């Protein structure tokens, strides 16, 4: 009996479901009720789906940004490596150019019979970073005397001259000589502007060249090229000194002051030429 009762219950449930389906599917009231249920479910689920969708968007954007940052980092490393390599190549090229210019100018000095230049190497220097006093490996046996002008080949191209004045010989032995450079504070050198011939005097001040023009109204401007005069100081005339880098006028003292950038790098002096028969 029990199986029969169970069977009847199942058929009753199935019949009720069919009636409900027909009611909701084919009557306007049932359709409205069904749509209301669907709307309620959709409304309840909307925040969850929106949050889930936003979260998935953020995750996607974050992953894309991470990939982009990784790509930029790799590109940055590659560019830094290339920049380092280019700097090294540029430094090598500058060194080649400077060496070529120096050797070319040194050759011109050596073959200029008018100068009577004695080629010498620096063997010692005073303390400090600058070569304001130093010793060379040639002396009286090579014809060098105290007072001779000492020059060096320019390491950079300059239309003004192939050589620049360094200083003069102060003491001589048969096989060596001591040199005092133009940036030494005890040194003084007269100059003239190649553009206007206005002149003055330069001295070593804090390992650089500073001085004044003889005339307060001298036409000396930044960029003017200065040469030795050979007057009073005994330096060989017409030797390149440097370029005017600063000009100022002291009206109270009636003086026009100037600062000069030398054509010689006084941090590195290893080879010089002595003009015998100078000072």
C-alpha positions in Angstrom: 0.0 0.0 0.0 2.8 2.4 0.8 4.3 2.3 -2.7 0.9 3.1 -4.1 0.5 6.0 -1.8 4.0 7.3 -2.6 3.2 7.0 -6.3 0.0 9.0 -5.9 1.8 11.8 -4.0 4.5 12.1 -6.7 1.8 12.4 -9.4 0.0 15.0 -7.4 3.2 17.1 -7.0 3.9 16.8 -10.7 0.4 17.9 -11.6 0.7 20.9 -9.3 3.9 21.9 -10.9 2.4 21.6 -14.4 -0.6 23.8 -13.2 1.8 26.4 -11.8 3.8 26.4 -15.0 0.6 26.9 -17.0 -0.6 29.6 -14.6 2.7 31.7 -14.7 3.3 31.1 -18.4 -0.2 31.7 -19.9 -2.0 34.2 -17.5 -1.1 37.9 -17.3 -1.2 37.8 -13.5 1.3 34.9 -13.4 3.6 36.6 -16.0 3.6 39.8 -13.9 4.4 37.8 -10.7 7.2 36.0 -12.5 8.7 39.3 -13.8 8.6 40.7 -10.3 10.5 37.8 -8.9 13.1 38.1 -11.7 13.5 41.8 -11.0 13.9 41.2 -7.2 16.6 38.6 -7.9 18.4 40.8 -10.4 18.3 43.8 -8.0 19.7 41.8 -5.1 22.5 40.3 -7.3 23.4 43.6 -9.1 25.8 45.0 -6.4 27.6 41.7 -6.3 28.0 41.5 -10.1 29.0 45.2 -10.3 31.7 44.7 -7.6 32.9 41.5 -9.2 33.1 43.2 -12.6 35.0 46.3 -11.2 37.4 44.0 -9.4 38.1 42.0 -12.5 38.7 45.3 -14.4 41.2 46.5 -11.8 42.9 43.2 -11.8 43.2 43.3 -15.6 44.4 46.9 -15.6 46.9 46.1 -12.9 48.3 43.2 -14.8 48.6 45.3 -17.9 50.4 48.1 -16.0 52.8 45.6 -14.4 53.6 44.2 -17.9 54.1 47.8 -19.1 56.4 48.8 -16.2 58.4 45.6 -16.7 58.8 46.5 -20.3 59.9 50.1 -19.5 62.4 48.9 -16.9 64.0 46.6 -19.5 64.1 49.4 -22.0 65.6 51.8 -19.5 68.4 49.3 -18.7 69.1 48.8 -22.4 69.3 52.6 -23.0 71.5 53.2 -20.0 73.9 50.5 -21.3 73.9 52.1 -24.7 74.5 55.6 -23.2 77.5 54.3 -21.2 78.9 52.7 -24.3 78.4 56.0 -26.3 80.1 58.0 -23.5 83.1 55.6 -23.6 83.4 55.9 -27.3 83.1 59.7 -27.2 85.8 59.8 -24.6 88.1 57.7 -26.7 87.4 59.9 -29.8 88.1 63.1 -27.8 91.4 61.5 -26.6 92.3 60.7 -30.1 91.5 64.2 -31.3 93.4 65.8 -28.5 96.4 63.6 -29.0 96.4 64.2 -32.7 96.2 68.0 -32.1 99.0 67.9 -29.6 101.2 65.8 -31.8 100.5 68.0 -34.8 101.3 71.2 -32.8 104.4 69.6 -31.2 105.6 68.7 -34.7 105.1 72.3 -35.9 107.1 73.7 -32.9 109.9 71.2 -33.4 110.3 72.1 -37.0 110.0 75.9 -36.5 113.7 76.8 -36.7 113.0 80.4 -35.7 111.9 79.2 -32.2 115.0 77.1 -31.6 112.9 74.9 -29.3 114.5 72.2 -27.1 112.2 69.3 -26.5 112.0 68.2 -22.8 110.1 66.1 -20.4 108.8 67.0 -16.9 110.5 64.8 -14.3 109.2 66.4 -11.0 106.7 69.0 -9.8 105.9 70.9 -6.7 103.1 69.7 -4.3 99.5 70.3 -5.2 97.3 69.6 -8.2 98.8 72.2 -10.5 102.2 72.4 -12.2 103.0 75.8 -11.0 106.7 74.8 -10.5 108.4 71.8 -12.0 111.7 70.3 -13.2 112.6 69.1 -16.7 115.2 66.6 -18.0 117.2 69.1 -20.1 119.7 71.7 -18.9 122.8 73.7 -19.9 124.2 70.8 -21.9 121.2 71.2 -24.2 121.8 75.0 -24.5 119.2 76.0 -21.9 119.8 79.0 -19.7 118.0 80.7 -16.8 115.3 83.1 -18.2 114.5 81.0 -21.2 110.8 80.9 -22.2 109.0 77.6 -21.8 106.1 76.7 -24.0 103.9 73.6 -24.7 101.9 72.3 -27.7 98.2 73.0 -27.4 96.2 69.9 -26.6 93.0 71.4 -28.3 92.6 73.0 -31.6 92.9 76.8 -31.5 93.2 79.1 -34.5 95.3 81.5 -32.5 98.5 79.4 -32.1 99.9 75.9 -32.1 101.8 76.7 -28.8 101.0 78.3 -25.5 103.4 79.9 -23.0 103.9 78.0 -19.7 106.6 80.0 -17.9 110.3 80.5 -17.8 113.5 78.7 -16.5 114.6 79.8 -13.1 117.6 77.5 -12.4 119.8 75.3 -14.6 122.1 72.3 -14.1 123.9 70.5 -16.8 121.1 67.9 -17.2 118.0 69.5 -15.7 116.2 72.8 -15.2 113.6 74.3 -13.0 110.6 76.1 -14.4 108.2 78.6 -12.8 104.8 78.7 -14.6 102.8 81.8 -15.4 100.1 80.8 -12.8 102.6 80.9 -10.0 101.9 83.8 -7.6 105.5 85.1 -7.9 105.2 85.4 -11.7 104.1 88.3 -13.8 103.7 88.5 -17.6 102.9 91.4 -19.8 100.2 91.0 -22.5 98.7 92.6 -25.5 95.3 92.0 -27.1 95.8 90.7 -30.7 92.5 92.5 -31.6 93.3 96.0 -30.4 96.9 95.9 -29.2 95.8 97.2 -25.8 98.2 95.9 -23.1 98.5 95.1 -19.4 100.0 92.7 -16.8 98.9 89.3 -15.6 99.8 87.5 -12.4 99.1 84.1 -11.0 96.2 84.3 -8.5 94.9 81.1 -6.9 96.4 79.1 -9.7 94.8 81.1 -12.5 95.6 84.3 -14.4 94.3 87.7 -13.3 95.5 91.2 -14.0 94.7 94.6 -15.4 94.9 96.8 -18.5 97.2 99.8 -18.5 94.4 102.0 -19.8 91.1 102.2 -17.9 89.3 102.7 -21.2 91.2 99.9 -23.0 89.0 98.1 -25.6 89.4 94.6 -24.0 86.3 92.3 -24.0 85.5 88.8 -23.1 86.9 86.5 -25.9 89.9 88.6 -26.8 93.1 86.6 -27.4 96.2 87.7 -25.5 99.8 87.3 -26.5 103.1 88.1 -24.8 104.8 91.4 -25.6 108.4 90.6 -24.7 108.6 94.0 -22.9 109.9 94.1 -19.4 109.4 90.5 -18.4 111.8 88.9 -20.8 109.3 86.4 -22.3 109.7 85.7 -25.9 107.2 88.0 -27.7 104.1 86.8 -29.6 103.5 83.7 -27.6 99.9 82.7 -27.0 98.8 83.3 -23.3 95.1 82.7 -23.3 91.6 84.1 -23.8 89.9 86.8 -21.7 87.1 85.2 -19.7 86.0 88.2 -17.5 86.3 92.0 -17.6 85.4 94.4 -14.8 86.1 98.1 -14.2 87.0 99.6 -10.8 86.1 103.3 -11.2 87.4 104.2 -7.7 90.9 102.7 -8.5 90.7 103.7 -12.1 91.6 100.1 -13.2 90.1 97.7 -15.7 90.5 94.2 -14.2 90.5 91.0 -16.3 90.6 87.3 -15.9 92.2 85.0 -18.4 91.7 81.3 -19.3 95.1 79.9 -20.3 95.6 77.9 -23.4 97.5 75.3 -21.3 96.0 72.7 -18.9 98.2 73.2 -15.8 96.8 70.0 -14.3 98.7 67.9 -16.9 102.0 69.0 -18.2 104.4 66.2 -19.3 106.2 67.5 -22.3 107.5 71.1 -23.0 109.7 73.1 -25.3 112.3 75.5 -24.1 113.1 78.5 -26.4 116.8 79.0 -25.8 118.2 82.5 -25.6 115.1 84.1 -24.0 115.0 86.0 -20.8 
